Amino acid sequence: MNTVTTKTVQSRTLRLTEPHVVQELLVERKLRDGFVAVEPTIASICHADLRYFGGNRKPEILARKLPMALLHEGIGIIVEGGSSKLSPGQRVVIVPYLPGYLLHGIEPEECCPACRGEIPDNYCSRGEFLGSGTDGIAQSRLVLPEACVIPIPDTVSDEIAVLAELCSVSYRALRCVKPLLGKARVAVFGDGPVGYLTAAMLHHAFGVNRDRLTVFGAVREKLDEFDFAATEMVQTYDFAAGDKADIVVECTGGRFSESAINQGIDHLKPGGHLIVMGVSEELVPINTRDVLEKGITIYGSSRSSERDFRQVLDVMEDQECQRTLRKLIPDQYTVVSQADDFAGAMESALAHRDWKKTILDFHW
């Protein structure tokens, strides 16, 4: 498929140039056939954004990826483009994973094993990911392939739709065990937003109720928010004596990855499945002896694709799902109209890591 440059758009781009430093640049972006320009309206901050902003990635990674506009969880409105399916003013969810065949104007079969369907489609070797090596949502105009913007149903509000990216990552991770979820006992390790949304997807998308769903965490106040699941404190639970699970999903990451993964291995039945979602900058030692003795299957899952977003938006139309997700929405959004606003919002999120998401309200 050939692409033709038709025009350009100017984007106020808030780039992280070094840890804690954000500068605004006016960037001209080409609007090619098959692409649309999107104005971000609201976005949420991810721990990955905070690791870049706070300088908590390895120096060689920061040197390779900066300067870069952050953020990959967000929604916006169509402002222009030659799409026959999307209209100016239409609300859309932004898919941050951009497959290489769309970016390079080639057929999927010409791109890579992921695009050819030989491996999962969220692992394109020639693709890009917003806010991770290419400018993310912190800009006034995103130019994206038409397939990477998805209309938001009228029944889904902005505050719910902005959670679609994180929900889609959880949904994607669970797809690998979907045939088992009708009967399996499932345990989620992690009481933060990733753990909460993963448990929410298990319940609302895959029908796993509290009689088969247990969430393990370290903070009772957070666990009390999981009213659709059974909950246990990791500090007091007897993993040697307790009921075992068929599937464990690790959603902790960071310095807690080691304990969560190994407690999950303890908690699994022989032949069980461990899904690892938490991100750690360091190598994590795990109990391989029990992995071998129990015959445990380990899945790693990162990011999602357009198909996952569409399925998650369908799930989000359910009012009970919306009630569950709304617990992560703060009472107030943070207004961002310039670089200093954005830097201040990131500093605040870095210093006060609340259980609820930080939502940025862009005023371009």
C-alpha positions as CSV (number, residue, x, y, z in Angstrom):
1,M,0.0,0.0,0.0
2,N,1.5,3.3,-1.0
3,T,1.2,6.4,1.1
4,V,1.2,10.0,-0.1
5,T,2.1,13.1,1.9
6,T,-0.9,15.4,1.6
7,K,-0.2,18.1,4.2
8,T,1.4,18.8,7.6
9,V,0.1,19.8,11.0
10,Q,1.8,21.7,13.8
11,S,2.0,20.2,17.2
12,R,2.9,21.8,20.5
13,T,5.0,19.0,21.9
14,L,6.0,18.8,25.6
15,R,9.2,16.8,25.5
16,L,11.1,15.5,28.5
17,T,14.7,16.5,27.6
18,E,16.3,15.1,30.8
19,P,14.9,13.9,34.1
20,H,12.6,16.5,35.6
21,V,13.0,18.9,32.7
22,V,10.2,19.5,30.2
23,Q,10.4,21.8,27.2
24,E,7.8,22.8,24.6
25,L,8.7,22.6,20.9
26,L,6.6,23.3,17.9
27,V,6.9,20.2,15.8
28,E,5.6,19.9,12.2
29,R,4.2,16.4,11.5
30,K,3.2,14.9,8.1
31,L,-0.4,13.9,7.7
32,R,-0.3,11.1,5.2
33,D,-3.1,9.2,3.5
34,G,-4.5,6.7,6.0
35,F,-3.5,8.8,9.0
36,V,-5.5,11.2,11.1
37,A,-4.6,14.1,13.4
38,V,-5.9,13.7,17.0
39,E,-6.0,16.4,19.7
40,P,-5.5,14.7,23.1
41,T,-8.1,15.8,25.6
42,I,-7.4,13.8,28.8
43,A,-4.6,11.4,29.7
44,S,-3.5,9.4,32.7
45,I,0.0,9.0,34.1
46,C,1.6,5.6,34.1
47,H,4.4,4.3,36.4
48,A,6.5,4.0,33.2
49,D,6.1,7.7,32.6
50,L,7.3,8.4,36.1
51,R,10.3,6.2,35.7
52,Y,11.4,8.3,32.7
53,F,10.6,11.6,34.4
54,G,12.3,10.7,37.6
55,G,15.4,9.3,35.9
56,N,14.8,5.8,37.3
57,R,15.6,4.1,34.0
58,K,19.2,3.1,33.2
59,P,21.3,5.9,31.9
60,E,21.9,4.3,28.6
61,I,18.2,3.9,28.1
62,L,17.5,7.6,28.9
63,A,20.3,8.6,26.6
64,R,18.8,6.6,23.7
65,K,15.1,7.6,24.2
66,L,15.2,11.3,25.3
67,P,14.2,13.9,24.3
68,M,10.7,12.5,24.1
69,A,7.1,13.5,24.9
70,L,5.7,11.1,27.5
71,L,2.3,9.4,28.1
72,H,0.5,6.5,26.4
73,E,-2.8,6.3,28.2
74,G,-5.3,8.8,26.8
75,I,-8.2,9.8,24.6
76,G,-8.8,12.7,22.2
77,I,-10.9,14.1,19.4
78,I,-10.3,13.8,15.6
79,V,-9.3,17.2,14.2
80,E,-8.5,16.3,10.6
81,G,-7.6,13.6,8.2
82,G,-9.0,11.8,5.1
83,S,-10.8,9.1,7.0
84,S,-14.2,7.9,5.8
85,K,-14.9,6.2,9.1
86,L,-13.8,9.0,11.5
87,S,-15.3,12.5,11.6
88,P,-13.8,15.8,13.0
89,G,-14.9,16.2,16.7
90,Q,-15.4,12.4,17.2
91,R,-14.1,11.1,20.6
92,V,-11.5,8.4,20.2
93,V,-9.3,6.2,22.3
94,I,-5.6,6.4,21.3
95,V,-3.9,3.1,20.7
96,P,-0.2,3.7,21.6
97,Y,1.1,0.5,19.9
98,L,1.7,1.4,16.2
99,P,2.4,-1.6,14.0
100,G,5.3,-1.3,11.6
101,Y,3.3,-2.1,8.5
102,L,1.0,0.8,9.1
103,L,3.9,3.2,9.8
104,H,5.9,2.1,6.7
105,G,3.0,1.7,4.3
106,I,3.6,-1.9,3.5
107,E,1.6,-5.1,3.6
108,P,1.6,-7.0,7.0
109,E,3.3,-10.0,5.3
110,E,6.2,-7.8,4.4
111,C,6.8,-6.4,7.9
112,C,7.7,-8.9,10.6
113,P,6.7,-12.2,12.3
114,A,4.1,-10.4,14.5
115,C,2.4,-8.7,11.6
116,R,2.5,-12.0,9.6
117,G,0.7,-13.7,12.5
118,E,3.5,-16.0,13.4
119,I,3.8,-14.6,16.9
120,P,1.4,-12.4,18.9
121,D,0.6,-9.2,17.1
122,N,1.7,-6.9,19.9
123,Y,5.4,-7.7,19.3
124,C,6.1,-6.0,16.0
125,S,9.9,-5.5,15.7
126,R,9.4,-2.5,13.3
127,G,6.7,-0.8,15.2
128,E,6.7,2.1,17.7
129,F,5.0,2.8,21.0
130,L,3.9,6.2,22.1
131,G,6.0,7.6,25.0
132,S,8.6,4.9,24.7
133,G,11.1,5.8,22.0
134,T,8.7,8.1,20.1
135,D,6.7,11.2,21.1
136,G,3.7,10.2,23.2
137,I,0.4,11.9,24.0
138,A,1.8,15.0,25.7
139,Q,1.4,17.1,22.5
140,S,-1.4,19.1,20.9
141,R,-1.6,17.0,17.7
142,L,-0.9,13.3,17.4
143,V,-0.7,12.0,13.8
144,L,-1.7,8.3,13.9
145,P,-2.7,5.5,11.6
146,E,-6.4,5.4,11.3
147,A,-6.5,1.9,12.7
148,C,-4.9,3.2,15.9
149,V,-7.7,5.4,16.9
150,I,-11.0,3.8,18.1
151,P,-14.3,5.6,18.4
152,I,-15.6,5.7,22.0
153,P,-19.2,4.4,22.4
154,D,-21.7,7.0,23.4
155,T,-22.4,5.0,26.6
156,V,-18.8,5.3,27.8
157,S,-17.8,8.6,29.4
158,D,-14.4,10.2,29.0
159,E,-13.4,9.3,32.5
160,I,-14.0,5.6,31.9
161,A,-12.5,5.6,28.3
162,V,-9.2,7.0,29.5
163,L,-8.6,3.7,31.4
164,A,-9.0,1.7,28.2
165,E,-5.2,1.4,27.6
166,L,-4.4,-0.1,31.0
167,C,-7.5,-2.3,30.9
168,S,-6.5,-3.5,27.4
169,V,-3.0,-4.6,28.7
170,S,-4.7,-6.6,31.4
171,Y,-7.2,-8.0,29.0
172,R,-4.4,-9.0,26.6
173,A,-2.5,-10.8,29.3
174,L,-5.5,-12.8,30.3
175,R,-6.3,-13.9,26.7
176,C,-3.5,-16.5,26.9
177,V,-5.5,-18.5,29.5
178,K,-9.0,-17.6,28.3
179,P,-10.1,-21.3,27.7
180,L,-9.4,-22.0,31.4
181,L,-11.2,-19.0,32.9
182,G,-14.6,-20.6,32.9
183,K,-13.7,-22.9,35.8
184,A,-10.2,-21.9,37.1
185,R,-9.4,-20.5,40.5
186,V,-7.4,-17.3,39.9
187,A,-5.2,-15.2,42.2
188,V,-4.0,-11.7,41.4
189,F,-0.9,-10.4,43.3
190,G,-0.9,-6.6,43.5
191,D,-3.3,-4.0,45.1
192,G,-2.3,-1.1,42.9
193,P,-4.1,0.1,39.7
194,V,-2.7,-2.7,37.5
195,G,-3.8,-5.3,40.0
196,Y,-7.2,-3.6,40.3
197,L,-7.8,-3.4,36.6
198,T,-6.6,-6.9,36.0
199,A,-9.0,-8.2,38.6
200,A,-11.7,-6.0,37.1
201,M,-11.2,-7.5,33.7
202,L,-11.2,-11.0,35.1
203,H,-14.6,-10.3,36.7
204,H,-16.3,-8.2,34.1
205,A,-14.8,-9.5,30.9
206,F,-14.2,-13.1,31.7
207,G,-16.9,-13.8,34.4
208,V,-14.6,-14.8,37.2
209,N,-16.5,-14.1,40.4
210,R,-15.3,-13.7,44.0
211,D,-15.7,-17.5,44.7
212,R,-12.9,-18.1,42.2
213,L,-11.0,-14.8,42.4
214,T,-8.6,-13.8,45.2
215,V,-6.5,-10.6,45.3
216,F,-3.3,-10.6,47.4
217,G,-2.0,-7.2,48.6
218,A,-0.1,-5.4,51.3
219,V,-2.4,-2.5,52.2
220,R,-5.8,-3.3,53.7
221,E,-7.3,0.0,52.6
222,K,-6.5,-0.7,49.0
223,L,-7.8,-4.3,49.2
224,D,-11.1,-3.1,50.6
225,E,-11.8,-1.4,47.2
226,F,-11.9,-4.9,45.5
227,D,-15.5,-5.6,46.5
228,F,-15.9,-8.0,43.6
229,A,-13.1,-10.4,44.8
230,A,-12.0,-12.2,47.9
231,T,-8.9,-10.5,49.4
232,E,-5.9,-11.6,51.4
233,M,-3.0,-9.8,53.0
234,V,0.3,-11.3,51.9
235,Q,1.9,-10.6,55.3
236,T,-0.4,-13.0,57.1
237,Y,-1.5,-15.5,54.5
238,D,-0.2,-19.1,54.9
239,F,0.8,-20.0,51.3
240,A,1.9,-23.5,52.4
241,A,-1.5,-24.3,53.8
242,G,-4.0,-22.2,51.8
243,D,-6.1,-23.2,48.9
244,K,-4.2,-23.4,45.7
245,A,-4.9,-21.5,42.4
246,D,-4.9,-22.7,38.8
247,I,-3.7,-19.3,37.5
248,V,-1.7,-16.5,39.2
249,V,-1.3,-13.1,37.7
250,E,1.6,-11.0,39.1
251,C,0.9,-7.2,38.9
252,T,3.4,-5.8,41.4
253,G,6.6,-5.0,39.5
254,G,9.6,-3.1,40.9
255,R,11.1,-4.3,44.2
256,F,8.1,-6.4,45.0
257,S,8.3,-8.6,41.9
258,E,10.5,-11.2,43.6
259,S,8.2,-11.8,46.6
260,A,5.0,-11.7,44.5
261,I,6.3,-14.1,41.8
262,N,7.7,-16.6,44.3
263,Q,4.6,-16.5,46.5
264,G,2.6,-17.0,43.3
265,I,4.6,-20.1,42.5
266,D,4.0,-21.4,46.1
267,H,0.3,-20.7,45.6
268,L,-0.1,-22.5,42.2
269,K,-1.3,-26.0,41.8
270,P,0.8,-28.5,39.8
271,G,0.4,-27.7,36.1
272,G,-0.6,-24.1,36.9
273,H,-0.1,-21.0,34.9
274,L,1.8,-17.9,36.0
275,I,1.2,-14.6,34.1
276,V,3.9,-12.0,34.8
277,M,2.9,-8.4,34.2
278,G,4.9,-6.3,36.6
279,V,7.9,-4.4,35.3
280,S,11.3,-4.4,37.1
281,E,14.5,-2.6,36.1
282,E,16.6,-5.3,37.7
283,L,16.8,-9.1,37.2
284,V,14.3,-11.0,39.5
285,P,15.3,-14.3,41.1
286,I,12.6,-16.9,41.0
287,N,12.1,-20.4,42.5
288,T,12.9,-22.4,39.4
289,R,12.9,-25.7,41.4
290,D,9.2,-25.4,42.1
291,V,8.5,-24.2,38.5
292,L,10.0,-27.5,37.3
293,E,8.6,-29.7,40.0
294,K,5.1,-28.4,39.5
295,G,5.3,-28.1,35.7
296,I,4.3,-24.4,35.8
297,T,3.8,-22.5,32.6
298,I,5.0,-18.9,32.7
299,Y,3.6,-16.2,30.3
300,G,5.1,-12.8,29.9
301,S,2.8,-10.1,28.6
302,S,3.4,-6.5,27.7
303,R,1.2,-4.0,25.9
304,S,-1.8,-4.7,23.7
305,S,-3.1,-4.1,20.2
306,E,-6.1,-2.5,18.5
307,R,-8.2,-5.7,18.8
308,D,-7.8,-5.7,22.6
309,F,-9.0,-2.0,22.8
310,R,-12.1,-2.8,20.9
311,Q,-13.0,-5.7,23.1
312,V,-12.3,-3.7,26.2
313,L,-14.6,-0.8,25.0
314,D,-17.4,-3.3,24.6
315,V,-16.9,-4.5,28.2
316,M,-16.8,-0.9,29.4
317,E,-20.4,-0.3,28.1
318,D,-21.6,-2.4,31.0
319,Q,-22.8,-0.1,33.9
320,E,-21.4,-2.4,36.6
321,C,-18.0,-2.4,35.0
322,Q,-18.1,1.4,34.9
323,R,-19.0,1.5,38.6
324,T,-15.9,-0.7,39.3
325,L,-13.6,1.4,37.1
326,R,-14.8,4.7,38.5
327,K,-13.1,4.0,41.8
328,L,-9.7,4.8,40.1
329,I,-10.8,8.2,38.9
330,P,-9.7,11.1,41.1
331,D,-12.1,13.8,42.3
332,Q,-10.2,16.5,40.4
333,Y,-8.1,16.5,37.2
334,T,-4.9,18.4,36.7
335,V,-5.1,21.1,34.1
336,V,-2.1,21.2,31.6
337,S,-1.7,23.9,29.0
338,Q,2.1,24.4,29.0
339,A,5.4,22.7,29.8
340,D,5.6,23.9,33.4
341,D,2.1,22.6,34.1
342,F,3.1,19.2,32.8
343,A,6.3,19.1,34.8
344,G,4.5,20.1,37.9
345,A,1.9,17.4,37.5
346,M,4.7,14.8,37.0
347,E,6.6,16.0,40.1
348,S,3.4,15.8,42.1
349,A,2.6,12.3,40.9
350,L,6.2,11.2,41.6
351,A,6.1,12.5,45.1
352,H,2.6,11.4,46.0
353,R,1.9,8.0,44.4
354,D,-1.9,7.8,45.1
355,W,-3.9,4.7,44.6
356,K,-6.1,6.5,42.2
357,K,-4.9,7.5,38.7
358,T,-3.6,11.0,38.0
359,I,-5.7,12.4,35.2
360,L,-4.4,15.3,33.1
361,D,-6.9,17.7,31.5
362,F,-5.2,19.3,28.4
363,H,-6.1,22.9,27.5
364,W,-4.2,23.4,24.2
